[in-house]
Amino acid sequence: TLEARPSHGLEVLAAIWLTGLVLLVLRWFRRWYKIYRAVRGATLFPMQKPLPVLTLAAMTEPAIFGIFRPVLLLPQGIVDKLSPEQFEAVLAHELCHVRYRDNLTAALHMCVETIFWFHPLVWWIGAKLIEERERDCDESVLRQGSRPGDYAQAIINICKSFSNSPFP
């Protein structure tokens, strides 16, 4: 007689899903920890802003790090590469990310990506969210009075001067 064999399909799918989830959690943690270690060795930049401003040799572009107590990270030497107007436009862009709580939005979407890592639409939405957050901050900088030419030149100067990033 033939005995019925139990199907292990559900267990296999669960193991595959769990493997993907664990790999993504490890990936996110590794990225976060790399930046966290760099921030611990950063230099305080003397500037009157509503959040701490730090400079790092390893940074290649300005960024906001943190969700609940964000800090502004600037590459060392950025002030020498930009005019005062360009520097102010870049700062306005980064402060816009803080004001809109973009890091919280990104973290929430990272949780969704981790759970639904297998679904391409989730990754497409994530890319679109990043694109729209950046566009919104760019438009906010221009609405605040920065000249488009100064702002565009600031972006170009940052790309030219700080092109090799150890951070994603």
ROTORKOL-139898 format. One record per atom (N, C-alpha, C, O): residue number from 1; residue in three letters; atom name; x, y, z. Coordinates in nm, 2 decimals, m for minus. Layout:
<pts>
NUM ALA CA X Y Z
...
</pts>
This chain:
<pts>
1 THR N 0.08 m0.12 0.00
1 THR CA 0.00 0.00 0.00
1 THR C 0.09 0.12 0.00
1 THR O 0.20 0.12 0.05
2 LEU N 0.03 0.23 m0.06
2 LEU CA 0.10 0.35 m0.06
2 LEU C 0.06 0.44 0.06
2 LEU O m0.06 0.46 0.09
3 GLU N 0.16 0.49 0.13
3 GLU CA 0.13 0.57 0.25
3 GLU C 0.13 0.72 0.20
3 GLU O 0.21 0.76 0.11
4 ALA N 0.04 0.80 0.26
4 ALA CA 0.04 0.94 0.22
4 ALA C 0.16 1.01 0.29
4 ALA O 0.18 1.00 0.41
5 ARG N 0.23 1.08 0.21
5 ARG CA 0.35 1.15 0.26
5 ARG C 0.30 1.30 0.29
5 ARG O 0.24 1.36 0.21
6 PRO N 0.34 1.35 0.41
6 PRO CA 0.30 1.49 0.44
6 PRO C 0.38 1.59 0.35
6 PRO O 0.50 1.56 0.32
7 SER N 0.32 1.69 0.30
7 SER CA 0.38 1.79 0.22
7 SER C 0.46 1.89 0.31
7 SER O 0.41 1.93 0.41
8 HIS N 0.58 1.92 0.27
8 HIS CA 0.66 2.01 0.34
8 HIS C 0.67 2.15 0.27
8 HIS O 0.76 2.23 0.30
9 GLY N 0.59 2.17 0.18
9 GLY CA 0.59 2.29 0.10
9 GLY C 0.58 2.42 0.18
9 GLY O 0.66 2.51 0.16
10 LEU N 0.49 2.42 0.28
10 LEU CA 0.47 2.53 0.36
10 LEU C 0.59 2.56 0.45
10 LEU O 0.63 2.67 0.46
11 GLU N 0.65 2.45 0.50
11 GLU CA 0.77 2.47 0.58
11 GLU C 0.89 2.52 0.50
11 GLU O 0.97 2.61 0.54
12 VAL N 0.90 2.47 0.37
12 VAL CA 1.01 2.52 0.29
12 VAL C 0.99 2.67 0.25
12 VAL O 1.08 2.75 0.26
13 LEU N 0.86 2.71 0.22
13 LEU CA 0.84 2.85 0.19
13 LEU C 0.87 2.94 0.32
13 LEU O 0.92 3.05 0.30
14 ALA N 0.83 2.89 0.43
14 ALA CA 0.85 2.97 0.56
14 ALA C 1.00 2.98 0.58
14 ALA O 1.05 3.09 0.62
15 ALA N 1.08 2.87 0.56
15 ALA CA 1.22 2.88 0.57
15 ALA C 1.29 2.98 0.48
15 ALA O 1.38 3.05 0.51
16 ILE N 1.24 2.98 0.35
16 ILE CA 1.29 3.07 0.25
16 ILE C 1.26 3.22 0.29
16 ILE O 1.35 3.30 0.29
17 TRP N 1.14 3.24 0.34
17 TRP CA 1.10 3.37 0.38
17 TRP C 1.18 3.42 0.50
17 TRP O 1.23 3.53 0.50
18 LEU N 1.20 3.33 0.59
18 LEU CA 1.27 3.37 0.71
18 LEU C 1.42 3.39 0.68
18 LEU O 1.48 3.48 0.74
19 THR N 1.47 3.32 0.59
19 THR CA 1.61 3.34 0.55
19 THR C 1.62 3.48 0.48
19 THR O 1.72 3.55 0.52
20 GLY N 1.53 3.52 0.40
20 GLY CA 1.53 3.65 0.33
20 GLY C 1.52 3.76 0.44
20 GLY O 1.59 3.86 0.43
21 LEU N 1.43 3.74 0.53
21 LEU CA 1.41 3.84 0.64
21 LEU C 1.54 3.86 0.72
21 LEU O 1.58 3.97 0.75
22 VAL N 1.60 3.75 0.76
22 VAL CA 1.72 3.75 0.84
22 VAL C 1.83 3.82 0.77
22 VAL O 1.91 3.90 0.82
23 LEU N 1.85 3.79 0.64
23 LEU CA 1.95 3.85 0.56
23 LEU C 1.93 4.00 0.55
23 LEU O 2.03 4.08 0.55
24 LEU N 1.81 4.04 0.53
24 LEU CA 1.78 4.19 0.52
24 LEU C 1.81 4.26 0.65
24 LEU O 1.86 4.37 0.65
25 VAL N 1.77 4.20 0.76
25 VAL CA 1.79 4.26 0.89
25 VAL C 1.94 4.27 0.91
25 VAL O 1.98 4.38 0.96
26 LEU N 2.02 4.17 0.88
26 LEU CA 2.16 4.18 0.90
26 LEU C 2.22 4.29 0.81
26 LEU O 2.31 4.36 0.85
27 ARG N 2.17 4.30 0.68
27 ARG CA 2.21 4.40 0.59
27 ARG C 2.19 4.54 0.65
27 ARG O 2.27 4.63 0.65
28 TRP N 2.06 4.57 0.69
28 TRP CA 2.03 4.70 0.75
28 TRP C 2.11 4.73 0.87
28 TRP O 2.16 4.84 0.89
29 PHE N 2.13 4.63 0.96
29 PHE CA 2.20 4.65 1.08
29 PHE C 2.35 4.68 1.04
29 PHE O 2.41 4.77 1.10
30 ARG N 2.41 4.61 0.95
30 ARG CA 2.55 4.64 0.91
30 ARG C 2.57 4.78 0.86
30 ARG O 2.66 4.85 0.89
31 ARG N 2.47 4.82 0.78
31 ARG CA 2.48 4.96 0.73
31 ARG C 2.47 5.06 0.84
31 ARG O 2.54 5.16 0.85
32 TRP N 2.37 5.04 0.92
32 TRP CA 2.35 5.13 1.03
32 TRP C 2.47 5.14 1.13
32 TRP O 2.51 5.25 1.16
33 TYR N 2.52 5.02 1.16
33 TYR CA 2.64 5.02 1.25
33 TYR C 2.76 5.08 1.19
33 TYR O 2.84 5.15 1.26
34 LYS N 2.78 5.07 1.06
34 LYS CA 2.90 5.14 1.00
34 LYS C 2.89 5.29 1.01
34 LYS O 2.99 5.35 1.04
35 ILE N 2.77 5.34 0.99
35 ILE CA 2.75 5.49 1.00
35 ILE C 2.76 5.53 1.15
35 ILE O 2.82 5.63 1.18
36 TYR N 2.70 5.45 1.24
36 TYR CA 2.70 5.47 1.38
36 TYR C 2.84 5.48 1.43
36 TYR O 2.88 5.58 1.50
37 ARG N 2.93 5.39 1.39
37 ARG CA 3.07 5.39 1.43
37 ARG C 3.14 5.52 1.38
37 ARG O 3.22 5.58 1.45
38 ALA N 3.11 5.56 1.25
38 ALA CA 3.17 5.68 1.20
38 ALA C 3.12 5.80 1.27
38 ALA O 3.20 5.89 1.30
39 VAL N 3.00 5.80 1.31
39 VAL CA 2.94 5.92 1.38
39 VAL C 3.01 5.93 1.52
39 VAL O 3.04 6.05 1.56
40 ARG N 3.04 5.82 1.58
40 ARG CA 3.11 5.83 1.71
40 ARG C 3.25 5.89 1.70
40 ARG O 3.30 5.95 1.80
41 GLY N 3.31 5.89 1.59
41 GLY CA 3.44 5.95 1.57
41 GLY C 3.44 6.08 1.50
41 GLY O 3.54 6.14 1.46
42 ALA N 3.32 6.14 1.49
42 ALA CA 3.30 6.26 1.41
42 ALA C 3.34 6.38 1.50
42 ALA O 3.35 6.37 1.62
43 THR N 3.36 6.49 1.43
43 THR CA 3.40 6.62 1.49
43 THR C 3.28 6.71 1.49
43 THR O 3.21 6.73 1.39
44 LEU N 3.26 6.78 1.61
44 LEU CA 3.14 6.87 1.62
44 LEU C 3.18 6.99 1.53
44 LEU O 3.29 7.05 1.54
45 PHE N 3.08 7.03 1.45
45 PHE CA 3.10 7.15 1.36
45 PHE C 3.03 7.27 1.43
45 PHE O 2.91 7.26 1.46
46 PRO N 3.10 7.38 1.45
46 PRO CA 3.04 7.49 1.53
46 PRO C 2.94 7.56 1.44
46 PRO O 2.98 7.64 1.35
47 MET N 2.82 7.54 1.46
47 MET CA 2.71 7.60 1.38
47 MET C 2.58 7.61 1.46
47 MET O 2.55 7.51 1.53
48 GLN N 2.51 7.71 1.45
48 GLN CA 2.39 7.73 1.52
48 GLN C 2.27 7.67 1.44
48 GLN O 2.21 7.74 1.36
49 LYS N 2.24 7.55 1.46
49 LYS CA 2.13 7.48 1.39
49 LYS C 2.05 7.41 1.50
49 LYS O 2.10 7.39 1.61
50 PRO N 1.93 7.37 1.46
50 PRO CA 1.84 7.31 1.56
50 PRO C 1.88 7.16 1.59
50 PRO O 1.81 7.10 1.67
51 LEU N 1.99 7.12 1.54
51 LEU CA 2.04 6.98 1.57
51 LEU C 2.19 6.98 1.56
51 LEU O 2.25 7.07 1.50
52 PRO N 2.25 6.88 1.62
52 PRO CA 2.40 6.88 1.62
52 PRO C 2.45 6.86 1.47
52 PRO O 2.39 6.79 1.39
53 VAL N 2.56 6.93 1.44
53 VAL CA 2.62 6.92 1.31
53 VAL C 2.76 6.86 1.33
53 VAL O 2.84 6.91 1.41
54 LEU N 2.79 6.75 1.26
54 LEU CA 2.91 6.68 1.28
54 LEU C 2.98 6.67 1.14
54 LEU O 2.91 6.66 1.04
55 THR N 3.11 6.67 1.14
55 THR CA 3.19 6.65 1.02
55 THR C 3.26 6.52 1.03
55 THR O 3.31 6.48 1.13
56 LEU N 3.27 6.45 0.91
56 LEU CA 3.34 6.32 0.91
56 LEU C 3.43 6.32 0.78
56 LEU O 3.39 6.36 0.68
57 ALA N 3.54 6.26 0.79
57 ALA CA 3.63 6.24 0.68
57 ALA C 3.57 6.14 0.58
57 ALA O 3.59 6.15 0.46
58 ALA N 3.50 6.04 0.64
58 ALA CA 3.45 5.93 0.55
58 ALA C 3.32 5.97 0.48
58 ALA O 3.28 5.90 0.39
59 MET N 3.26 6.08 0.51
59 MET CA 3.13 6.12 0.44
59 MET C 3.16 6.18 0.31
59 MET O 3.26 6.25 0.29
60 THR N 3.07 6.15 0.21
60 THR CA 3.09 6.20 0.08
60 THR C 2.98 6.30 0.04
60 THR O 2.99 6.37 m0.06
61 GLU N 2.88 6.30 0.12
61 GLU CA 2.77 6.39 0.09
61 GLU C 2.70 6.42 0.22
61 GLU O 2.70 6.34 0.31
62 PRO N 2.64 6.54 0.23
62 PRO CA 2.56 6.57 0.36
62 PRO C 2.45 6.47 0.38
62 PRO O 2.39 6.42 0.28
63 ALA N 2.42 6.44 0.50
63 ALA CA 2.31 6.34 0.53
63 ALA C 2.26 6.36 0.67
63 ALA O 2.33 6.42 0.76
64 ILE N 2.14 6.32 0.70
64 ILE CA 2.08 6.31 0.83
64 ILE C 2.09 6.17 0.88
64 ILE O 2.05 6.08 0.81
65 PHE N 2.14 6.16 1.00
65 PHE CA 2.15 6.02 1.07
65 PHE C 2.07 6.03 1.20
65 PHE O 2.08 6.12 1.28
66 GLY N 1.98 5.93 1.21
66 GLY CA 1.90 5.92 1.33
66 GLY C 1.76 5.95 1.31
66 GLY O 1.72 6.02 1.21
67 ILE N 1.67 5.90 1.40
67 ILE CA 1.53 5.92 1.38
67 ILE C 1.48 6.01 1.50
67 ILE O 1.41 6.11 1.47
68 PHE N 1.51 5.97 1.62
68 PHE CA 1.46 6.05 1.73
68 PHE C 1.55 6.16 1.78
68 PHE O 1.50 6.26 1.83
69 ARG N 1.68 6.15 1.76
69 ARG CA 1.77 6.25 1.79
69 ARG C 1.86 6.27 1.67
69 ARG O 1.98 6.23 1.67
70 PRO N 1.81 6.32 1.56
70 PRO CA 1.89 6.32 1.44
70 PRO C 2.01 6.42 1.45
70 PRO O 2.01 6.52 1.52
71 VAL N 2.12 6.38 1.37
71 VAL CA 2.23 6.47 1.36
71 VAL C 2.26 6.49 1.21
71 VAL O 2.23 6.41 1.13
72 LEU N 2.31 6.61 1.18
72 LEU CA 2.35 6.64 1.04
72 LEU C 2.49 6.61 1.02
72 LEU O 2.58 6.65 1.10
73 LEU N 2.52 6.52 0.93
73 LEU CA 2.66 6.48 0.90
73 LEU C 2.71 6.55 0.77
73 LEU O 2.64 6.55 0.67
74 LEU N 2.82 6.61 0.78
74 LEU CA 2.88 6.68 0.67
74 LEU C 3.02 6.63 0.64
74 LEU O 3.09 6.59 0.73
75 PRO N 3.05 6.61 0.51
75 PRO CA 3.19 6.57 0.48
75 PRO C 3.29 6.68 0.52
75 PRO O 3.26 6.80 0.51
76 GLN N 3.41 6.64 0.57
76 GLN CA 3.51 6.74 0.60
76 GLN C 3.55 6.82 0.48
76 GLN O 3.56 6.76 0.37
77 GLY N 3.56 6.95 0.49
77 GLY CA 3.60 7.03 0.38
77 GLY C 3.49 7.08 0.29
77 GLY O 3.52 7.15 0.19
78 ILE N 3.37 7.05 0.32
78 ILE CA 3.25 7.09 0.24
78 ILE C 3.24 7.24 0.23
78 ILE O 3.20 7.29 0.13
79 VAL N 3.27 7.31 0.34
79 VAL CA 3.26 7.46 0.34
79 VAL C 3.36 7.52 0.24
79 VAL O 3.33 7.62 0.18
80 ASP N 3.47 7.45 0.22
80 ASP CA 3.57 7.51 0.12
80 ASP C 3.53 7.48 m0.02
80 ASP O 3.58 7.55 m0.11
81 LYS N 3.44 7.39 m0.04
81 LYS CA 3.40 7.35 m0.18
81 LYS C 3.28 7.42 m0.23
81 LYS O 3.25 7.42 m0.35
82 LEU N 3.21 7.49 m0.14
82 LEU CA 3.08 7.56 m0.17
82 LEU C 3.08 7.70 m0.14
82 LEU O 3.15 7.74 m0.04
83 SER N 3.01 7.78 m0.21
83 SER CA 2.99 7.92 m0.18
83 SER C 2.90 7.93 m0.06
83 SER O 2.83 7.83 m0.03
84 PRO N 2.89 8.04 0.02
84 PRO CA 2.80 8.05 0.13
84 PRO C 2.65 8.02 0.09
84 PRO O 2.58 7.96 0.16
85 GLU N 2.61 8.07 m0.03
85 GLU CA 2.47 8.05 m0.08
85 GLU C 2.45 7.90 m0.11
85 GLU O 2.34 7.85 m0.07
86 GLN N 2.55 7.84 m0.17
86 GLN CA 2.54 7.69 m0.20
86 GLN C 2.53 7.61 m0.07
86 GLN O 2.45 7.52 m0.06
87 PHE N 2.61 7.65 0.03
87 PHE CA 2.62 7.58 0.15
87 PHE C 2.48 7.59 0.23
87 PHE O 2.43 7.49 0.28
88 GLU N 2.43 7.71 0.23
88 GLU CA 2.30 7.73 0.29
88 GLU C 2.19 7.65 0.22
88 GLU O 2.10 7.60 0.29
89 ALA N 2.19 7.64 0.09
89 ALA CA 2.09 7.56 0.02
89 ALA C 2.10 7.41 0.05
89 ALA O 2.00 7.35 0.07
90 VAL N 2.22 7.36 0.07
90 VAL CA 2.25 7.22 0.10
90 VAL C 2.19 7.20 0.25
90 VAL O 2.13 7.10 0.27
91 LEU N 2.22 7.29 0.34
91 LEU CA 2.17 7.28 0.48
91 LEU C 2.02 7.28 0.48
91 LEU O 1.96 7.20 0.55
92 ALA N 1.96 7.37 0.40
92 ALA CA 1.81 7.38 0.39
92 ALA C 1.76 7.25 0.35
92 ALA O 1.65 7.20 0.40
93 HIS N 1.82 7.18 0.25
93 HIS CA 1.77 7.05 0.20
93 HIS C 1.78 6.95 0.31
93 HIS O 1.68 6.88 0.33
94 GLU N 1.89 6.94 0.38
94 GLU CA 1.90 6.84 0.49
94 GLU C 1.80 6.87 0.60
94 GLU O 1.75 6.77 0.66
95 LEU N 1.79 6.99 0.64
95 LEU CA 1.69 7.02 0.75
95 LEU C 1.55 7.00 0.71
95 LEU O 1.46 6.97 0.79
96 CYS N 1.52 7.00 0.58
96 CYS CA 1.39 6.96 0.53
96 CYS C 1.36 6.82 0.56
96 CYS O 1.25 6.78 0.59
97 HIS N 1.46 6.73 0.54
97 HIS CA 1.45 6.59 0.57
97 HIS C 1.41 6.57 0.72
97 HIS O 1.33 6.48 0.75
98 VAL N 1.47 6.65 0.80
98 VAL CA 1.44 6.64 0.95
98 VAL C 1.30 6.69 0.97
98 VAL O 1.22 6.62 1.04
99 ARG N 1.26 6.80 0.92
99 ARG CA 1.13 6.86 0.94
99 ARG C 1.02 6.76 0.89
99 ARG O 0.91 6.75 0.95
100 TYR N 1.04 6.69 0.78
100 TYR CA 0.94 6.60 0.73
100 TYR C 0.95 6.46 0.78
100 TYR O 0.88 6.37 0.75
101 ARG N 1.05 6.44 0.88
101 ARG CA 1.07 6.31 0.94
101 ARG C 1.09 6.20 0.84
101 ARG O 1.04 6.09 0.85
102 ASP N 1.18 6.23 0.74
102 ASP CA 1.20 6.13 0.63
102 ASP C 1.27 6.01 0.68
102 ASP O 1.25 5.90 0.62
103 ASN N 1.36 6.02 0.78
103 ASN CA 1.43 5.90 0.83
103 ASN C 1.33 5.80 0.90
103 ASN O 1.35 5.68 0.89
104 LEU N 1.23 5.85 0.96
104 LEU CA 1.12 5.77 1.02
104 LEU C 1.04 5.70 0.91
104 LEU O 1.02 5.58 0.91
105 THR N 1.01 5.77 0.80
105 THR CA 0.94 5.71 0.69
105 THR C 1.02 5.61 0.63
105 THR O 0.97 5.50 0.59
106 ALA N 1.15 5.63 0.61
106 ALA CA 1.24 5.54 0.55
106 ALA C 1.25 5.41 0.64
106 ALA O 1.25 5.30 0.59
107 ALA N 1.26 5.43 0.77
107 ALA CA 1.27 5.31 0.86
107 ALA C 1.14 5.23 0.85
107 ALA O 1.15 5.11 0.86
108 LEU N 1.03 5.29 0.85
108 LEU CA 0.90 5.22 0.84
108 LEU C 0.90 5.14 0.71
108 LEU O 0.85 5.02 0.71
109 HIS N 0.94 5.20 0.60
109 HIS CA 0.94 5.13 0.47
109 HIS C 1.04 5.02 0.48
109 HIS O 1.02 4.91 0.42
110 MET N 1.15 5.04 0.54
110 MET CA 1.25 4.93 0.55
110 MET C 1.19 4.81 0.63
110 MET O 1.22 4.69 0.59
111 CYS N 1.11 4.83 0.72
111 CYS CA 1.04 4.72 0.79
111 CYS C 0.95 4.65 0.70
111 CYS O 0.94 4.53 0.69
112 VAL N 0.87 4.73 0.62
112 VAL CA 0.78 4.67 0.52
112 VAL C 0.87 4.59 0.41
112 VAL O 0.83 4.47 0.38
113 GLU N 0.98 4.64 0.37
113 GLU CA 1.07 4.57 0.27
113 GLU C 1.12 4.44 0.34
113 GLU O 1.13 4.34 0.27
114 THR N 1.15 4.45 0.46
114 THR CA 1.20 4.33 0.53
114 THR C 1.10 4.22 0.54
114 THR O 1.13 4.10 0.52
115 ILE N 0.98 4.25 0.57
115 ILE CA 0.87 4.15 0.58
115 ILE C 0.83 4.10 0.44
115 ILE O 0.81 3.98 0.42
116 PHE N 0.82 4.19 0.35
116 PHE CA 0.77 4.15 0.21
116 PHE C 0.88 4.16 0.11
116 PHE O 0.86 4.21 0.00
117 TRP N 1.00 4.11 0.15
117 TRP CA 1.12 4.12 0.07
117 TRP C 1.10 4.05 m0.07
117 TRP O 1.18 4.09 m0.16
118 PHE N 1.02 3.96 m0.08
118 PHE CA 1.00 3.88 m0.20
118 PHE C 0.91 3.95 m0.31
118 PHE O 0.91 3.90 m0.42
119 HIS N 0.85 4.06 m0.27
119 HIS CA 0.76 4.13 m0.36
119 HIS C 0.82 4.25 m0.43
119 HIS O 0.86 4.34 m0.37
120 PRO N 0.84 4.24 m0.56
120 PRO CA 0.91 4.35 m0.64
120 PRO C 0.84 4.48 m0.62
120 PRO O 0.90 4.59 m0.63
121 LEU N 0.71 4.49 m0.61
121 LEU CA 0.64 4.61 m0.60
121 LEU C 0.68 4.69 m0.47
121 LEU O 0.69 4.81 m0.47
122 VAL N 0.71 4.62 m0.37
122 VAL CA 0.76 4.68 m0.24
122 VAL C 0.89 4.75 m0.27
122 VAL O 0.91 4.86 m0.22
123 TRP N 0.98 4.69 m0.34
123 TRP CA 1.11 4.75 m0.37
123 TRP C 1.09 4.87 m0.47
123 TRP O 1.16 4.97 m0.46
124 TRP N 1.00 4.86 m0.56
124 TRP CA 0.97 4.97 m0.65
124 TRP C 0.92 5.09 m0.58
124 TRP O 0.96 5.21 m0.60
125 ILE N 0.82 5.06 m0.48
125 ILE CA 0.76 5.17 m0.40
125 ILE C 0.87 5.24 m0.32
125 ILE O 0.88 5.36 m0.31
126 GLY N 0.96 5.16 m0.26
126 GLY CA 1.07 5.21 m0.19
126 GLY C 1.16 5.31 m0.27
126 GLY O 1.20 5.42 m0.22
127 ALA N 1.19 5.27 m0.39
127 ALA CA 1.27 5.36 m0.48
127 ALA C 1.20 5.49 m0.51
127 ALA O 1.25 5.59 m0.51
128 LYS N 1.07 5.47 m0.53
128 LYS CA 0.98 5.59 m0.56
128 LYS C 0.97 5.68 m0.44
128 LYS O 0.98 5.81 m0.45
129 LEU N 0.96 5.63 m0.32
129 LEU CA 0.96 5.71 m0.20
129 LEU C 1.08 5.79 m0.18
129 LEU O 1.08 5.91 m0.15
130 ILE N 1.20 5.73 m0.20
130 ILE CA 1.33 5.80 m0.19
130 ILE C 1.33 5.91 m0.30
130 ILE O 1.37 6.03 m0.26
131 GLU N 1.29 5.88 m0.42
131 GLU CA 1.29 5.98 m0.52
131 GLU C 1.20 6.10 m0.49
131 GLU O 1.24 6.22 m0.51
132 GLU N 1.08 6.07 m0.44
132 GLU CA 0.99 6.18 m0.40
132 GLU C 1.03 6.26 m0.28
132 GLU O 1.01 6.38 m0.28
133 ARG N 1.09 6.19 m0.18
133 ARG CA 1.14 6.26 m0.07
133 ARG C 1.25 6.36 m0.11
133 ARG O 1.25 6.48 m0.06
134 GLU N 1.34 6.32 m0.19
134 GLU CA 1.44 6.41 m0.24
134 GLU C 1.39 6.52 m0.32
134 GLU O 1.43 6.64 m0.31
135 ARG N 1.29 6.49 m0.41
135 ARG CA 1.23 6.60 m0.49
135 ARG C 1.16 6.70 m0.41
135 ARG O 1.17 6.82 m0.43
136 ASP N 1.09 6.65 m0.31
136 ASP CA 1.01 6.74 m0.22
136 ASP C 1.11 6.83 m0.14
136 ASP O 1.08 6.95 m0.13
137 CYS N 1.22 6.78 m0.09
137 CYS CA 1.32 6.87 m0.03
137 CYS C 1.38 6.96 m0.12
137 CYS O 1.41 7.08 m0.09
138 ASP N 1.41 6.92 m0.24
138 ASP CA 1.47 7.01 m0.34
138 ASP C 1.37 7.13 m0.37
138 ASP O 1.41 7.24 m0.38
139 GLU N 1.24 7.09 m0.39
139 GLU CA 1.14 7.20 m0.42
139 GLU C 1.13 7.29 m0.29
139 GLU O 1.11 7.41 m0.31
140 SER N 1.14 7.24 m0.18
140 SER CA 1.13 7.32 m0.06
140 SER C 1.24 7.42 m0.05
140 SER O 1.23 7.53 m0.01
141 VAL N 1.36 7.37 m0.08
141 VAL CA 1.48 7.46 m0.08
141 VAL C 1.46 7.58 m0.18
141 VAL O 1.49 7.69 m0.14
142 LEU N 1.40 7.55 m0.29
142 LEU CA 1.38 7.66 m0.39
142 LEU C 1.27 7.75 m0.34
142 LEU O 1.27 7.87 m0.37
143 ARG N 1.16 7.69 m0.28
143 ARG CA 1.05 7.78 m0.23
143 ARG C 1.10 7.87 m0.11
143 ARG O 1.05 7.98 m0.09
144 GLN N 1.21 7.82 m0.04
144 GLN CA 1.26 7.90 0.07
144 GLN C 1.35 8.02 0.02
144 GLN O 1.40 8.10 0.09
145 GLY N 1.37 8.02 m0.11
145 GLY CA 1.44 8.14 m0.17
145 GLY C 1.58 8.11 m0.23
145 GLY O 1.65 8.20 m0.28
146 SER N 1.63 7.99 m0.22
146 SER CA 1.76 7.96 m0.28
146 SER C 1.75 7.97 m0.43
146 SER O 1.65 7.93 m0.49
147 ARG N 1.85 8.02 m0.49
147 ARG CA 1.85 8.04 m0.64
147 ARG C 1.88 7.90 m0.70
147 ARG O 1.97 7.83 m0.66
148 PRO N 1.80 7.86 m0.80
148 PRO CA 1.82 7.73 m0.86
148 PRO C 1.96 7.71 m0.91
148 PRO O 2.01 7.59 m0.90
149 GLY N 2.02 7.81 m0.97
149 GLY CA 2.16 7.79 m1.02
149 GLY C 2.26 7.76 m0.90
149 GLY O 2.35 7.67 m0.92
150 ASP N 2.24 7.83 m0.79
150 ASP CA 2.33 7.80 m0.68
150 ASP C 2.31 7.66 m0.62
150 ASP O 2.41 7.59 m0.59
151 TYR N 2.19 7.62 m0.61
151 TYR CA 2.16 7.49 m0.56
151 TYR C 2.21 7.38 m0.65
151 TYR O 2.26 7.28 m0.61
152 ALA N 2.18 7.40 m0.78
152 ALA CA 2.23 7.30 m0.88
152 ALA C 2.38 7.29 m0.88
152 ALA O 2.44 7.18 m0.88
153 GLN N 2.45 7.41 m0.87
153 GLN CA 2.60 7.41 m0.86
153 GLN C 2.65 7.34 m0.74
153 GLN O 2.75 7.28 m0.74
154 ALA N 2.58 7.36 m0.63
154 ALA CA 2.61 7.30 m0.50
154 ALA C 2.61 7.14 m0.51
154 ALA O 2.70 7.07 m0.47
155 ILE N 2.51 7.09 m0.58
155 ILE CA 2.49 6.95 m0.60
155 ILE C 2.61 6.90 m0.68
155 ILE O 2.67 6.79 m0.66
156 ILE N 2.63 6.97 m0.79
156 ILE CA 2.74 6.93 m0.88
156 ILE C 2.88 6.93 m0.81
156 ILE O 2.96 6.84 m0.82
157 ASN N 2.90 7.04 m0.73
157 ASN CA 3.03 7.05 m0.66
157 ASN C 3.04 6.93 m0.56
157 ASN O 3.15 6.88 m0.54
158 ILE N 2.94 6.90 m0.49
158 ILE CA 2.94 6.79 m0.39
158 ILE C 2.97 6.66 m0.47
158 ILE O 3.06 6.58 m0.42
159 CYS N 2.91 6.64 m0.58
159 CYS CA 2.93 6.51 m0.66
159 CYS C 3.08 6.51 m0.71
159 CYS O 3.14 6.40 m0.71
160 LYS N 3.13 6.62 m0.75
160 LYS CA 3.27 6.62 m0.80
160 LYS C 3.37 6.60 m0.69
160 LYS O 3.46 6.53 m0.71
161 SER N 3.34 6.66 m0.58
161 SER CA 3.44 6.66 m0.47
161 SER C 3.44 6.54 m0.38
161 SER O 3.54 6.50 m0.33
162 PHE N 3.32 6.48 m0.37
162 PHE CA 3.31 6.37 m0.27
162 PHE C 3.24 6.25 m0.34
162 PHE O 3.13 6.22 m0.31
163 SER N 3.31 6.19 m0.43
163 SER CA 3.25 6.09 m0.51
163 SER C 3.26 5.95 m0.47
163 SER O 3.18 5.86 m0.51
164 ASN N 3.35 5.91 m0.38
164 ASN CA 3.37 5.77 m0.34
164 ASN C 3.32 5.76 m0.19
164 ASN O 3.40 5.79 m0.10
165 SER N 3.20 5.70 m0.18
165 SER CA 3.15 5.69 m0.05
165 SER C 3.16 5.55 0.01
165 SER O 3.14 5.45 m0.06
166 PRO N 3.21 5.54 0.13
166 PRO CA 3.21 5.40 0.20
166 PRO C 3.07 5.36 0.25
166 PRO O 3.05 5.25 0.30
167 PHE N 2.98 5.46 0.24
167 PHE CA 2.84 5.43 0.29
167 PHE C 2.74 5.42 0.18
167 PHE O 2.76 5.48 0.07
168 PRO N 2.64 5.34 0.19
168 PRO CA 2.54 5.33 0.09
168 PRO C 2.45 5.45 0.08
168 PRO O 2.36 5.46 m0.01
</pts>
